[in-house]
Amino acid sequence: MDEQVTTPNTEGQQVGQDNQSNQQPAQPTQPTQPTQPFAIFPDSASFNARLDREVRKTQEAFAKGLGYENFEAMKSVIPQRQQQNQTARHQPPQVSF
């Protein structure tokens, strides 16, 4: 009697089994839309207050990323730098012969 030897293929199926029988065609996935908004603001004042908080938080992170202690410390340096730049522009270059 001849015994048929079967070995599993890479998907773990026996040789001769149809790979297509248990696979469904891929359907495109659509992003899920939130059913509720993230936040609801009762009036424009509360909305503007939320925006202000977010702006301050972003500014603080930006200033710390540049190496300043906080955003106010970074802002205090700006006039000094502007003065230095203006002074440097108005001075003629030093040329020695």
C-alpha positions in Angstrom: 0.0 0.0 0.0 1.2 3.4 -0.9 1.0 6.0 1.8 0.8 9.6 0.7 3.2 11.7 2.7 2.1 15.3 3.4 4.1 18.1 5.0 2.8 21.5 6.1 3.6 24.5 3.9 4.5 27.9 5.3 1.0 28.7 6.4 0.8 25.5 8.4 -1.6 23.9 5.9 -1.2 20.5 4.4 0.1 20.2 0.9 -2.8 20.4 -1.5 -5.0 22.5 0.7 -6.4 25.6 -1.0 -4.9 28.8 0.7 -7.8 30.9 -0.7 -10.6 29.1 1.0 -10.2 30.8 4.4 -9.1 34.2 3.3 -11.5 37.1 2.7 -10.6 39.9 0.4 -9.1 42.9 2.1 -11.6 45.7 2.5 -10.5 49.3 2.7 -10.6 50.7 6.2 -12.1 54.1 6.7 -11.1 56.2 9.6 -13.6 56.2 12.4 -15.5 59.4 12.9 -15.9 60.5 16.6 -19.5 60.4 17.6 -19.1 63.2 20.1 -17.0 66.4 19.7 -13.8 66.5 21.8 -15.0 69.5 23.8 -18.1 71.7 23.9 -17.7 75.3 25.0 -20.7 77.2 26.3 -19.5 80.6 25.1 -16.7 82.3 23.2 -15.1 83.5 26.4 -14.5 79.9 27.6 -13.3 78.9 24.2 -10.8 81.8 24.1 -9.6 80.9 27.6 -8.9 77.4 26.5 -7.0 78.7 23.4 -4.9 81.0 25.7 -4.0 78.1 28.0 -2.9 76.0 25.0 -0.9 78.8 23.5 0.9 79.4 26.8 1.6 75.7 27.2 3.1 75.5 23.7 5.2 78.7 24.2 6.6 77.3 27.5 7.5 74.0 25.8 9.2 76.0 22.9 11.2 78.2 25.3 12.4 75.2 27.3 13.4 73.4 24.1 15.6 76.4 23.3 17.2 76.3 26.7 15.3 79.1 28.5 13.8 78.8 31.9 10.4 79.9 30.7 8.7 81.9 28.0 9.0 85.2 29.8 12.8 84.8 30.1 13.0 84.2 26.4 10.9 87.3 25.7 13.2 89.4 27.9 16.2 88.5 25.7 14.6 89.7 22.5 15.0 93.5 23.0 18.6 93.0 24.1 19.3 91.0 20.9 17.6 93.6 18.7 19.7 96.4 20.3 22.8 94.4 19.7 21.9 93.8 16.0 21.1 97.5 15.5 24.4 98.6 17.1 26.3 96.1 14.9 24.6 97.4 11.7 25.4 101.0 12.4 29.1 100.5 13.2 31.4 100.6 10.2 33.6 97.6 9.9 37.0 97.8 11.5 39.7 97.8 8.8 43.3 98.1 9.6 46.1 98.8 7.1 
